[in-house]
Amino acid sequence: MRKNVLALSIAAMIGGLGFAGAASADVVVGTAPLKTTTATTMSFAEGGVGHALLVPYFNAQNGNMTVMHVVNTDTSNGKAVKVRFRGALNSDDILDFQVFMSPGDVWTAAVTAGSDGVAQIVTADGTCTLPTLAKGVNQRFVTDRLNPGISEADKANNTREGYVEIFNMADIPQLLAGTTTVNPLYTAIKHVNGVAPCTSSTLNATLQNFTTPAAVAAAGFDTPSTGLLGDWYIINVAQTTTFSGGATAIRAENNGAQAIANFVHFPQSASAAPTPDTYTADPLFRTVNVFTTGTTAPTTVPAIAAANYDLPDMSTPYVTAPNATAPLTQARLLTNALAVTSIANQYANDTSISAKTDWVFSMPTRRYNVASNYAAAQTGGNAAQVRYFSDLIATGNGVADERFNPGNTSLATTGGAICVSSTGQAFFDREETTTTTGAVFSPGSITQTRFCGETSVLSFRDGGTSVLGASVARQDLSSGSFTNGWSRVDVPNVVAGQSLGLPILGASFIKLSNPSAAAGTSGTYGITWPHRFTFPTVTP
């Protein structure tokens, strides 16, 4: 279950520098000489500017390439940024690294399928990274955290779809915080005539745990401000089709205004993460507030021993002091902010223009409530033993009242995907005709939309390659829909008598062709329409 440390960390270098085994805090609340932590809450803004970003979907299937752009709009401070790719099935980490952006910098990279089918990332960018991503050199994704019970081909397939987390762990000021001394880390990452020095000795000095404001400042860091924006597009050159969108921003705020958050830098190393219960709500890393059934704790030993490179994640305390319940609270608040009770969007399947439609549903906070422990499956555990739940509300009464709980989730019979179902859907054509029954979702005879996978795809009447070529967590609407129109999927998710909804992002991806396009002219087009939602009136 341990991740490939050669690809995702520089453990050998750390051992040589004498930093291995460090076990101390890596979340530091901002006090002098750092900028004071002023943020009290966090919010989402699709396409906005923030402290962190979510790319809700990447795809390297069927000749697709996903390209990401991350922009540092802060023209005064550099940014120490964590980038993590997670698989579509159960949000398993398939690649992570750090990017050191200078003020006003743009970092770009592309994800494609390698010759062995495993996804790979390549960049032509000169921005500094740790470990180094050399220009034009493909970095293979890693399959170590994927389900060991599936074939190598299936593991490769599981790397070709998913979503991306991007965090501003710390600012990098021009002067060491609280001094008039030039910051060596800033100098190492600041572009000079279009080239960043990326001084290896200076970047390697960040491979340790900084536990006090003074140590953080001396290392060249400061508490993180806002400033990140991101964009993505999925392009298929051979099919002359492009889909695009803006990354969803996460802002740390105080009374609705952007604010300063905690320092959350962890070294990009394979050494054991210090006290992970304090820094993550991921149920596979935790030892407390974790359950397999409603009130049964699996063990006091974590299913996976968290390494430093596993942090920070979306639950790492960003606006409060770290303690054993702080990451649970943050995961709950972020999930509440994303929760919706229905999803509406358009679809098109008009054969005269060869129209096809895929809907993508992304649930980027689900991992912090429920995860799949593949080790239990390998030793004969049943579905109740494989699903690990975090008690985000932390009332001491178990997880029956959680948004994802043993009662409303299930385990797919193949692949090990965790599933949760909608309660219904309605399909409307463009002439006000509607139907709420008769739709069949294949494979099988299921009559409601199921979200099997962290990032799942619903194809409208297309059992073939479909728009995105998705195959990791896909369901096909095989009958019952109209040719063109709109649809609504209901996800009230009633738990303990309250409609809590589900945390969902996503869009409709429509591909069509112009049969009248002149010879030599591209007649294939891609349309991306973000989903529209209704929201719960209560929060847990």
N, C-alpha and C positions, 0 to 999 in steps of 0.2 A: 504493500500500500504506500510505501514511501516514494515521493516524487523524485525524478531524475535530477540529482543535485548538480550534475555537470551542465545540464541545459538551463536550469533555473536558478542556480546560485553559484557562488564561487567559494565553496566550502574549503577546497584545498588551500586557496589563498588565505582564507581566514585563519585556518590552522597555522599557516606559516607566520601570520602576523601576531598570533597569540591571543586572538579574540574569541576563539571557540569556547562554548560553554557559558558565556556570559548570561546571567539570569537576573535581570533587573528591569525596572519599569521602562516603558518606551512611550507612554502617554504622559505628557507634561503640561499641566495647566499653566497658561501664560502669566508670569509675574516678572518683575524687573530682574534682569535687564531686558527681557523679552517684551514684545507687545502684550498687553494684558488681554487675556481671554475675556471677551465681552458677549459672545454669542450665547443665547439661551435656548434656541430651538432651531429646527431645520425644516426646509420646505423644498418642493420640487417645482421646476419650471421647464416645460418642454421647449427645447431650443434656446434656453436662456444661458446666462453667465453665472458661474457658481464656484464653489470650493471643490466640488466633485462632479463627475459626469457619468452617465449611463448610456452606452450604445446598446439599444434594446435587442439588436439582432445582427449577427454577421453570418455570411454564407459563402462557402467555397465549393459548392456542389455544381456538377454539370457544367463545368467551365466558368462558373461565376468567380469573380474576384471582389473582395470587400476592401475598400480603401477608407482609412480614417484620417481626419485632420484634427489635431488638438492645438488650440491657439492660447497663448498666454497674453491676455489683453492688458496685463499689468506691465507698464513700461518703466517701473522703478525696481521691482523685485524679480529675481529668478524664482523658479518653483521646483521643488523636489516632488516628483509625481510617481505614484505607483500605478502600473497598468496590469490588469489581470483579465485574462480570457477564461471564461467558464463555459463548459459544455452545455448543450441544449437539454440533454436528458435529465440530469439531476444536479446541474450547477457545479460539476466537478472542476477543479482547477486544472487547466490544460496548458497554461503558460503564464508566467508573471515575471516582471522585471521593473526596473526603475528608470525614469527619464528625468534628466536635469535640464530644465528649460531656462534660457536666459530671458530677460525682459523683452516683451514684444515678439517672442519666438513662435514659430509654427513647427510642430513635429508631425510628420506624415509617415504612414506605413500601409502596406497592402498584404492581405491574407489570401493565399491561393492553396490549391491542393498540390502536394508534392508528388513525385513520381511513384512513391509507394502508397499514395492515397492519404497520407497523414497531412493535415494542414501545416502550412509554414508561413512565416512572416518575413517580409523583406522591406528594407527602407533605403531610400537614396538620400536620406536626411543626414546632416552633420551634427544634429543635436546629440549631446552626451547621453549615454545609457550605461546601466550597470546591471548585469554584465554587458559587455560591449556588443552592440549589433552593428557589425561592419557594413558599410555601404555596399549594396548589391549582393550581399551574402545571405542566403535563406537560413532562417532559424526554424528548425523543426519543432512542432508542438510535442507535448509529452503525454503519454498515455498511462503513466504509472498510477494515477488516481482514479482511472476508469474501472468499470466493473470487470474484475479478473475472470468472471465466468463467461464472458462473451469472446467471440473469435477475434483474431488480429484484424481481419477486415472490418468487423463491426466496431472495434476500437478506433480504427482509422476514420470510419464514417462518423463516429461520435466527436471527432475533433473538427469536423467541417461545418458545424453549426453551433451557435451559442450566442452569448452576449458578452459585453465588456464593461468592467468597472475601472474607473480612473479617479484617483484621489490626489489632491494636493496635500501631501504630508507635512510640508513646511515651506515657508518662504526662504529665499536666499538673498539677503540684503547686500548692498554694495559695501557697506561698512559693517564690521562685526557689531552685533546688537549692543547698544549702550556705550559704544566707543567711537573714536575717530580713526580707527585702524582699518585699512583696506582689507576686505574679506578675501582670503585666498581661495575659498570655494567659489565665490562669485567670479573671481578672475579666471578660475579653471573652466567655467562653463560659459562665460560671456563670449559671444562671437566677436572676432576681430577681423575686419575685412571679409566678413561672410563665413569665417571659419571659427568654430569653438575649439579651444586648446584641448579640452577633455583630459587634463593632466591626471594620469592614472594614479600617482601617489596621493593626490588630493582627494580623488573620488574614493580610493580604497580606504582613506581615513574615516569615511562614513560607515564602515563596516563594523560598528560597535554600538552598544546600547548607551544612549544618552539619557540620564535619569534626573537631572536637575536643570533649572533655568540657566545656571551659569555654564554647565557643560554643553547645553544646546547652543548657547550663544558662542562659546569658544570654538565649537565645531563649524561655525559659519551659518547656522540655521536661525530662523525666527518662527514665531507662531504663524499659521497660515491665514492669509486673507483670501478674498475671492479673486476672480479674474480668468478662470478657465472657460472656454467655450469649445464645442466640438461639432463636427459634421461627419457624415458617413455617406458612402454610396456603394451600391452593389452593381457591378458592371459585367456584362457578358459581351466581349468584343465580337465573338463569332456570330452571336445572335443580334448584335447592335441594339442591346437593350440596357437601360440604366434605371435604377431606382435610387432615391436619395432621401435624406432627412437630417434633422438636427439632433444632436445628443441631448438627452434630458439632463438638466443641471440640478444639482443639489446645493442649496445655499444654507450656510450657517447665518442665523439672523438674530437680531435683538429688536423687538417691536417693529418687525417688518422691514428693517434696514439691514444691509449687509454688515457683518461683524467679524471679529477675530475669533478663531477657533483654537482648540488645543493642538499642540505639537503631537503628531502621531506617526513619527518616523520609526520604522523597525529596520534593522540591517537586512540587506538582501543576502541572507546566509542560511545555511542548513542547520545551524545550531538550534537547540530547543527553545521555543518561545517561552518567555517567563510568564508564569501564572495565567494561562490562557483564559480561565474563567473570568478574569478581570477585564479582558480585552476583546472577547468575541462571544456572540450568541450562537455560533454554529454548533449544533448539537453533537457533531462528531468530535469536536475538540474539547467539549466541556465535561466536567465531572459532577456538577450540581445543577439542579433545576432541569434535569434531563429525564425523559420517560420514554418507555417503549409502548406501553398501553396507558390508559388514562391516569393511573396512579402508581405505576410500577417503574421504579428506577432500574435501568439496566445494570449498572455497575458504577463503581467509583473510579474506574480507569477509563480514560477517553478512548473512543473507538479508533481515533487517529491521533498520534502525538504531533501537535502543531509545531511547525518550525517557524523561525523568524520570518521567512519569506511568505508565510501564510497571512501575515498581518502588514498593514491594517486591512480591515474589510469594512463593509457598510455598517457593521454594528459596533466597531471600535469607538469608544466614547469620544465624541468630537466637541461636545459643548458642556460636558459635566465632568467632575472628577471621577477617575476610574475606581470601580469597586465590583464586587461579584454580581450585582444586579444592574449596573449601569449599561452594559451592552444589551441586556435583555430589554431595558426600557427604550434604548435608542432604536433597536430593531422593531419594537412594537410601534413607536411613533412614526418611523419611516413607512412601515407597512400600512398604518392608518392613513397616512398622507396619500398613498397610492391606491387605496381601496375604492372599488367601484361596484355598483350593483347591476349595471347592464352595459353592454357594448353595442354600438350601432355603427354601421358603415355601409358602403355600396359594394355591389359586385356586378360583373359583366361577363356573360358567356355567349355573346352574339357570334354565331358561326360565320356570318358574312364578313366579319373583320377578324376572325380567328381569336376572339377574346377569351382570356382565361383569368381566373382570380384565385389568389391565395390570401388568407388572413393569417397574420402572425400575432400570437399572444405571448407576451413576455412577462414573467413574474420574478423580477430580480431580488425581491426580499424574501421569497419563499424559503430559500436555503437556511435562513436564520430562525425558522420555525420548525421545519421538518427536513430531514436528509436521509439518504439511504446508506445503511451500513452494509457494504458488500461482504465484509468479512463474516457477518452473521449468516448471510445467504450461503456462503461457501461451506459453512459448518452445519448446514441443515436447518437453519432457523426459519421459522414461518414469517409471514408478512408482518405480524405484530412485533416480531423481534428485530426485523430488518429496519423498520421505520423508527428513526430516533426523532423525538420531539423536544424542543426547548419550551419551557414554561415562561413565556415572555411576560405574562401578567404577574407571575411569581407570587401567587397568593398562598402557596402551600397546598392547594387543593388538586394538584395535577394539571393535565392539559386538556381536559374535556371541554373547557370554555375557550380554547384557542381557535383562531381563525382556521388553522390547519390542525386537525386533531385525529385520533384513531377512528372516530366515527364517520368522518366525511372524506377520508382519503383511502386509497387502496393501492396495491402494488400490481403493476402490469405483469401478465404471465410470462412475457418475454422481454428481455433487456433490463428489467428491474426499474422501470420508470415509476415514479410516484404519481398517482392520478387524483384529480378532484373533478367533480362534474358540475355542469350548469344545471339549472332546474327547468330550462326550456328555451325555445327560440321561436321567432316569427319571421316569415319571409314575405316580402312585398315586391310585386313587380312595379313597373313604372306607371301603371294605370290603376293603382289603388286596390288591386286584387291581393289578397293575403291568404296565407295558410300557416297554421301552427302545428299541424300534425302531418304524418306521412313521410317526413324526412327520415332517411336511413343513413347512418354514418358507418362506413366500412373501415376496416374489415369487421365482419359480423353484422348484427342487426340492431345495433344501438340506436336509439331514437333521440339522443340528446348530445350536445357538444360536450366532449370530455377534454380536459387539459391534462394530458399524459406527458409530462416533461415540464421542465422549468421554462423552456421556450418552445412552444408548440405551433404547428402550422395546420390550418384548416383549408383544404382545397375544395373548391366548388365544382362538383361534377367532373372531376378529372382524376382518374385512377392511374394516369401515366406519369410522365416526368413533371408536369404541372409548371407553374410560373417560376418558382424558385428552385425546383428540383429537390425540395426538402425530403429527407427520408429518416431523420433521427427520431423525431417526435411529431408524426404527421397523422392526420385523420382526414378521410375523404367524405364529402357530402355526395353520396352516390345517386340520390334521387330526391325529389320533393321540392327543389328550388326552381324558381323561374329563370328565364333567360337573362334578363337584366333587372336590376332593382336594388333594394336595400334590405338589410336584415338586422335583427336585434337578438342578441344572446343575453339571457337573464342569469345573473349570478348573485342573487340576494344572500346566499350562504347564511342561512339562519342557524345561529349557534346559541344555545341557552336562551332561546326566545327572542334573540335580537338579530336583525339583519346586518351582518358585518361586511358583506361583500368580499371580493378577492382583489389582491394587489396586481393590477394588470396594466401594461403598456402595449403598444403595438400599432399596426397599420394594415390597410388593405393594399395589396400589390396586384395591379391589373396590367396585363400585357395584351397588346392588340397589334394588328397589322393592317396597313392600307393596301387593299388589292389593286388600287389604281396608281400606285407609286411607279414612276417611270423607271425603266431599266437603268441600273447603275446608281439609283437613289435609294437610300435606306427607307423602308416603309414600316419598320417595327418600332413600337414605342412602349415605354414603361410609365405607369402612373403610380404614385405613392400617396395615399390619403390616410392621415392619422385617424385612429379610432376616436369616436365620440362616446362620452360616458354619462351615466347618472351615478350619484354618490350616496353612501350611507348617511343616515341622520344620527347615528350613534357610533361611538368608538369604544373599544374595550379598554 
